[in-house]
């Protein structure tokens, strides 16, 4: 027990069924492989009732509200070391640890950037709950587990706490799921760009490219709307995962914000010393007609513009990974492969490496965050140009939702196809990479395709049928 969790296997149930029964618990966090995939979307995890909360904003880190007086990442490393254990290889990869989100603006702190254009400091904090109790679902083998570490206690008290937490978890799962209610529609979406302004933004990026400042930059629109009375964030997420299932979906509370994400993109995966990133660059909307859909997918794979965009980001990520990986270990086993989702086709590459002996998961975050696929190349200058054009913080959009286990295992998504709900408002973003070959009208249409499934989930329903139990 001193260096492993205790666990029990329970009868198989769908992870979303468990989530509906647990969503009212403090610190509820659902990492949801809503699109089953034998490698990318095999596991789902739920954490509840964290024993501690780590936050960081504007360079100040806190633990349960108390300042730590270290820079955020060293402070996080010290906290994780307090609760380190060896994982049980027979269980799913997350067996307790930190779950939360990093806002895009944290990348400004990592790169030491400052902006004259608007306030870029974090308005949404780096937020991690530390979970001693987790529900783990192996969707490929249809096996489900509850795991408990007993932290933050030590010795006999830790063993007693772990046993009590398992009993508590079983009782929670016996409760009926929360009843669903008809949901009002969210309307009145407004973008921070007009169509003409978005065209001007693209042309401005291309001007930077022609002058040799950058090779590409990702420009996003932010859409906002008021939430009506009676709006249920979790029922909204239920519709989102149904309309746009994705392997790296998530629903979690981060302080005063609720994040609902249907992201298809992996930023970082760490298993032992093996590291992987999967940048997405190149998008085409799906078609209802199967023949037309295949034609669009084929055209995407052959697109000179989209392949060039993807390859540039692959080069950037090879460089980023090399900052934390063993020399000559970084490879590209897949270049510009095609993946298809509910609403779009994507070009996806795979970059792998082996972590250097003196590096850990926290070093990987420092080396790679924010992901190059949502900044551009070179990263630092692209981020400055993005800031000067968008002029509003991205917050958790283009940041990351992730877990970091107490054993060092880590999965991080890139928070795209993501809604942030806070203070009676909903905020969503969508964008794309701009190169010298970009056509502004096609880029605008790509944004519309990416954001439509989010809008569909916000459309509301007048009547709901209870899911049979």
C-alpha positions in Angstrom: 0.0 0.0 0.0 2.8 2.4 0.7 3.7 2.8 -3.0 0.5 1.5 -4.8 -3.2 2.2 -4.9 -5.9 -0.2 -3.8 -8.6 -1.0 -6.3 -11.8 -3.0 -6.8 -13.2 -4.1 -10.1 -16.9 -3.4 -10.6 -19.5 -4.6 -13.1 -19.1 -3.0 -16.4 -21.1 0.1 -17.1 -20.9 2.9 -19.6 -18.6 5.7 -18.4 -21.3 8.3 -19.1 -23.8 6.4 -17.0 -21.4 6.6 -14.1 -20.7 10.3 -14.8 -24.4 11.1 -14.6 -24.5 9.6 -11.1 -21.3 11.5 -10.0 -21.6 14.9 -11.7 -22.9 16.6 -8.6 -19.8 15.7 -6.5 -17.3 18.5 -5.7 -14.5 18.8 -8.2 -16.1 16.5 -10.7 -13.8 15.8 -13.6 -14.7 13.5 -16.5 -12.0 12.6 -19.1 -14.2 11.0 -21.7 -13.2 8.9 -24.7 -16.5 9.5 -26.3 -15.2 8.2 -29.6 -14.0 4.6 -29.0 -10.6 3.9 -30.6 -8.3 1.0 -29.6 -5.3 3.3 -29.0 -6.5 6.9 -28.7 -10.0 6.5 -27.2 -9.7 3.3 -25.1 -10.0 4.7 -21.6 -12.2 7.1 -19.7 -11.7 8.4 -16.2 -13.7 10.2 -13.5 -12.2 12.0 -10.5 -14.3 13.4 -7.6 -13.7 15.2 -4.4 -10.0 16.2 -4.8 -8.0 16.4 -1.5 -6.1 19.4 -2.8 -6.2 22.1 -5.5 -3.2 23.6 -7.3 -3.6 26.9 -9.1 -1.3 29.2 -10.9 -1.8 32.6 -12.4 0.5 35.6 -13.2 3.4 33.6 -11.9 1.9 32.8 -8.5 1.3 29.2 -7.5 -1.0 28.2 -4.7 -1.9 24.9 -2.9 -5.4 24.9 -1.3 -5.3 28.7 -1.5 -1.9 29.1 0.2 1.0 30.7 -1.8 3.8 28.3 -2.6 6.5 30.9 -3.4 7.9 28.9 -6.3 7.4 29.4 -10.0 4.3 27.3 -11.1 6.0 24.3 -12.7 8.7 23.8 -10.0 5.9 24.1 -7.5 3.8 21.5 -9.3 6.8 19.1 -9.5 7.4 19.4 -5.7 3.7 18.7 -5.0 3.6 15.7 -7.3 6.7 14.3 -5.6 4.9 14.2 -2.2 2.4 11.7 -3.5 4.4 9.6 -5.9 3.7 5.9 -6.2 4.3 3.0 -8.5 1.4 2.2 -10.8 -0.3 -1.2 -11.0 0.3 -2.5 -14.5 -2.9 -4.5 -14.5 -5.0 -1.3 -14.1 -5.9 1.5 -16.6 -3.1 4.1 -16.8 -4.6 6.8 -14.6 -4.7 5.5 -11.0 -4.9 8.9 -9.1 -3.2 12.2 -9.6 -3.9 15.6 -11.0 -6.7 16.5 -13.4 -7.4 19.9 -14.7 -6.7 22.5 -17.4 -4.0 25.0 -18.4 -5.0 28.2 -20.2 -3.3 29.2 -23.4 -1.9 32.3 -21.8 0.3 30.2 -19.5 2.4 29.8 -22.6 3.2 33.5 -22.5 4.7 33.1 -19.1 6.8 30.1 -20.3 8.1 32.0 -23.2 8.6 35.3 -21.3 6.4 37.2 -23.7 4.7 40.6 -23.0 2.1 42.3 -25.1 1.4 46.0 -25.7 -1.9 45.1 -27.4 -4.1 43.8 -24.5 -3.9 42.2 -21.1 -2.6 38.8 -21.8 -2.3 37.6 -18.2 -4.3 34.6 -17.3 -8.0 35.4 -16.6 -8.6 31.7 -16.3 -6.1 30.0 -14.0 -3.9 26.9 -14.4 -6.1 24.7 -12.3 -5.5 21.1 -11.1 -7.4 19.0 -8.6 -5.4 16.3 -6.8 -7.5 13.1 -6.7 -7.0 10.2 -4.4 -10.2 8.5 -5.7 -10.8 7.7 -9.4 -13.1 5.6 -11.6 -11.3 4.0 -14.5 -13.0 2.4 -17.6 -11.3 0.2 -20.1 -13.8 0.5 -23.0 -12.0 -1.9 -25.2 -12.0 -4.8 -22.7 -15.3 -3.5 -21.0 -13.8 -3.5 -17.5 -14.3 -0.9 -14.9 -12.4 -0.2 -11.7 -12.4 2.1 -8.7 -9.0 3.1 -7.4 -8.0 4.9 -4.2 -4.6 5.9 -2.9 -5.5 7.1 0.6 -3.7 10.4 0.1 -3.0 12.8 1.7 -2.8 10.5 4.8 0.2 8.4 5.5 0.9 5.0 7.0 -2.1 3.2 8.6 -4.3 6.3 8.2 -3.7 6.1 4.5 -4.8 2.5 4.3 -7.9 3.3 6.3 -8.8 6.3 4.2 -8.3 4.3 0.9 -10.7 1.6 2.2 -13.3 4.1 3.3 -13.1 5.9 -0.1 -13.8 2.7 -2.0 -16.9 2.1 0.1 -18.0 5.7 -0.4 -17.5 5.4 -4.2 -19.6 2.2 -4.3 -22.5 3.9 -2.5 -22.4 6.9 -4.9 -22.7 4.6 -7.9 -25.8 3.0 -6.4 -27.7 6.4 -6.5 -30.0 7.0 -9.4 -28.7 9.3 -12.1 -29.8 13.0 -12.0 -33.0 13.6 -13.9 -32.6 15.5 -17.2 -34.9 18.4 -18.0 -35.8 20.2 -21.2 -33.0 22.6 -22.1 -33.5 26.1 -23.4 -31.6 27.1 -26.5 -28.6 29.4 -26.4 -29.0 32.1 -29.1 -27.5 35.4 -30.0 -24.0 34.3 -30.7 -21.6 37.1 -31.5 -18.1 36.9 -32.9 -15.2 39.2 -32.2 -14.7 39.3 -36.0 -16.9 40.4 -38.8 -16.5 38.6 -42.0 -14.6 41.5 -43.4 -12.4 41.8 -40.3 -11.5 38.1 -40.5 -10.5 38.5 -44.2 -8.3 41.5 -43.2 -6.8 39.4 -40.4 -5.9 36.6 -42.8 -4.4 39.1 -45.2 -2.4 40.6 -42.4 -1.0 37.2 -41.4 0.0 36.6 -45.1 1.8 40.0 -45.0 3.9 38.8 -42.1 4.6 35.6 -44.1 5.7 37.5 -47.2 8.0 39.6 -45.1 9.6 36.5 -43.6 8.4 37.0 -40.1 6.7 33.6 -39.9 5.7 30.6 -42.0 2.1 30.3 -40.6 -0.1 31.4 -37.8 -3.4 30.1 -36.4 -6.1 32.8 -36.1 -9.3 32.1 -34.2 -12.6 33.7 -33.7 -14.3 33.9 -30.3 -18.1 33.5 -30.2 -20.0 34.5 -27.1 -23.6 34.3 -25.9 -25.6 34.7 -22.7 -26.9 31.5 -21.0 -30.6 31.3 -20.4 -32.2 30.5 -17.0 -32.4 26.8 -16.5 -29.4 26.0 -18.6 -27.6 22.8 -17.4 -23.9 22.6 -18.3 -23.8 18.8 -17.9 -26.9 18.3 -20.1 -25.2 20.5 -22.7 -22.2 18.3 -22.5 -24.4 15.2 -23.0 -25.6 16.7 -26.3 -22.1 17.8 -27.3 -20.6 14.3 -26.9 -23.6 12.9 -28.8 -23.3 15.3 -31.8 -19.5 15.4 -31.9 -17.9 12.4 -30.2 -14.2 12.7 -29.8 -11.4 10.6 -28.3 -10.1 13.4 -26.0 -13.4 14.8 -24.8 -13.8 16.2 -21.2 -16.1 17.9 -18.8 -14.7 19.5 -15.6 -15.0 22.3 -13.2 -12.0 24.6 -12.9 -12.6 27.2 -10.2 -15.5 29.3 -11.4 -15.5 27.9 -14.9 -17.0 24.8 -16.4 -15.2 23.4 -19.4 -16.9 21.1 -21.9 -14.7 19.8 -24.7 -15.0 17.4 -27.6 -11.4 17.7 -28.7 -9.9 15.2 -31.3 -6.3 16.4 -30.7 -3.6 14.9 -28.5 -1.0 17.3 -27.3 1.2 15.0 -25.2 1.1 11.4 -24.1 3.7 10.0 -21.7 4.0 6.3 -20.8 7.2 5.6 -18.9 9.8 7.3 -21.0 7.8 7.0 -24.3 6.5 10.3 -25.5 4.0 11.1 -28.3 2.3 14.1 -29.8 -0.3 14.1 -32.6 -0.6 17.5 -34.3 -3.7 18.2 -36.4 -3.3 20.5 -39.4 -5.6 20.3 -42.4 -9.4 20.2 -42.2 -12.2 19.5 -44.6 -15.9 19.4 -43.8 -17.7 16.1 -44.1 -20.5 15.6 -46.7 -23.7 13.7 -46.2 -23.3 12.0 -49.6 -20.7 9.1 -49.2 -19.2 9.7 -52.6 -18.8 13.4 -52.1 -17.4 12.7 -48.6 -14.7 10.4 -50.0 -13.9 13.0 -52.6 -13.4 15.6 -50.0 -11.2 13.3 -47.9 -9.1 12.5 -50.9 -8.7 16.1 -51.8 -7.6 16.9 -48.3 -4.9 14.2 -48.4 -3.6 15.6 -51.7 -3.9 19.3 -50.7 -0.5 21.0 -51.2 -1.5 23.8 -48.8 -2.7 21.5 -46.0 0.2 19.1 -46.3 2.7 22.0 -46.2 1.0 23.4 -43.1 1.1 20.0 -41.3 4.7 19.4 -42.2 5.8 22.8 -40.8 4.1 22.1 -37.5 5.7 18.6 -37.4 9.1 20.3 -37.7 8.2 22.7 -34.9 7.1 19.8 -32.6 10.2 17.7 -33.4 12.2 20.7 -32.1 10.0 21.1 -29.1 10.2 17.4 -28.1 13.9 17.4 -28.6 14.2 19.9 -25.7 13.1 17.1 -23.3 13.9 13.9 -25.1 17.0 11.8 -25.5 19.2 13.0 -28.5 18.3 11.4 -31.8 15.2 9.6 -30.3 12.6 11.9 -31.9 10.9 10.3 -35.0 7.8 10.8 -37.2 6.1 7.4 -37.7 3.0 9.0 -39.4 3.1 12.1 -41.6 -0.1 13.6 -42.8 -2.4 10.7 -42.0 -6.1 11.1 -42.4 -8.6 10.9 -39.5 -12.3 11.4 -39.9 -14.7 12.7 -37.2 -18.4 13.5 -37.1 -18.2 16.8 -38.8 -14.7 17.1 -40.4 -11.8 15.2 -41.9 -8.3 16.0 -40.5 -4.7 15.5 -41.5 -2.9 14.2 -38.4 0.8 13.4 -37.9 2.5 11.4 -35.1 5.8 12.5 -33.5 7.4 10.3 -30.9 10.5 10.4 -28.7 12.1 9.0 -25.6 12.3 11.2 -22.5 15.8 12.1 -21.4 17.0 10.5 -18.1 17.0 13.9 -16.3 13.6 15.1 -17.5 10.0 14.4 -16.4 6.4 15.2 -17.3 6.7 18.7 -16.0 9.7 19.3 -18.3 7.6 18.1 -21.2 4.9 20.7 -20.5 7.5 23.4 -20.4 9.0 22.2 -23.7 5.8 21.8 -25.7 3.1 24.0 -24.3 1.2 25.6 -26.0 0.9 23.2 -28.9 2.4 24.4 -32.2 -0.6 23.3 -34.2 -2.6 26.2 -32.6 0.1 28.8 -32.6 2.1 28.6 -35.8 5.8 28.6 -36.8 8.0 29.8 -35.4 6.0 29.6 -32.2 7.2 32.7 -30.3 6.7 35.2 -33.2 3.4 33.6 -34.2 2.1 34.0 -30.7 2.9 37.7 -30.8 1.2 38.1 -34.1 -1.9 36.2 -32.9 -2.1 38.4 -29.9 -1.9 41.6 -32.0 -4.7 40.4 -34.3 -7.1 38.6 -32.0 -6.8 41.1 -29.2 -8.7 39.0 -26.7 -7.4 36.2 -24.4 -8.1 32.7 -25.5 -8.3 31.3 -22.0 -8.7 27.5 -21.8 -9.3 27.4 -25.6 -6.1 26.2 -27.2 -4.8 25.4 -23.8 -5.0 21.8 -22.5 -7.2 19.5 -20.4 -5.1 16.7 -19.0 -4.3 14.3 -16.3 -0.9 13.8 -14.7 -0.7 10.6 -12.6 1.2 10.4 -9.4 3.3 7.8 -11.2 4.3 10.3 -14.0 1.8 9.0 -16.6 0.3 11.8 -18.6 -2.3 12.5 -21.3 -2.9 16.1 -22.5 -5.3 17.2 -25.2 -5.4 20.5 -27.0 -8.6 22.2 -25.9 -10.3 22.8 -29.3 -14.0 22.2 -30.0 -14.4 23.5 -26.5 -16.9 25.6 -24.6 -16.2 27.6 -21.4 -19.2 28.4 -19.2 -18.7 31.1 -16.6 -20.7 33.8 -14.9 -23.8 33.3 -17.1 -21.9 33.4 -20.4 -20.8 30.8 -22.9 -17.6 31.2 -24.9 -16.4 29.1 -27.8 -13.6 29.6 -30.4 -12.8 28.2 -33.8 -9.9 29.0 -36.1 -7.4 27.6 -38.5 -3.8 27.8 -39.7 -3.0 30.6 -42.2 -0.3 30.2 -44.8 0.7 32.0 -47.9 -1.6 29.7 -49.9 -4.7 30.3 -47.7 -7.9 31.5 -49.3 -9.8 33.7 -46.9 -13.3 32.4 -47.9 -12.2 28.8 -47.5 -10.7 29.6 -44.1 -14.0 31.3 -43.0 -15.9 28.2 -44.1 -13.6 26.0 -42.1 -14.3 28.0 -39.0 -18.0 27.6 -39.6 -17.6 23.8 -40.0 -15.6 23.5 -36.8 -17.9 25.5 -34.6 -21.2 24.2 -36.0 -21.4 21.1 -33.8 -20.9 23.3 -30.7 -23.7 25.5 -31.8 -25.9 22.4 -32.5 -25.3 21.2 -28.9 -26.3 24.7 -27.6 -29.5 24.6 -29.6 -31.4 23.0 -26.8 -34.2 20.5 -26.8 -37.8 20.8 -25.7 -38.3 17.2 -24.6 -36.0 14.6 -23.3 -36.3 10.8 -22.9 -34.6 9.3 -19.9 -31.9 6.8 -20.9 -33.0 3.3 -19.8 -30.9 2.0 -16.9 
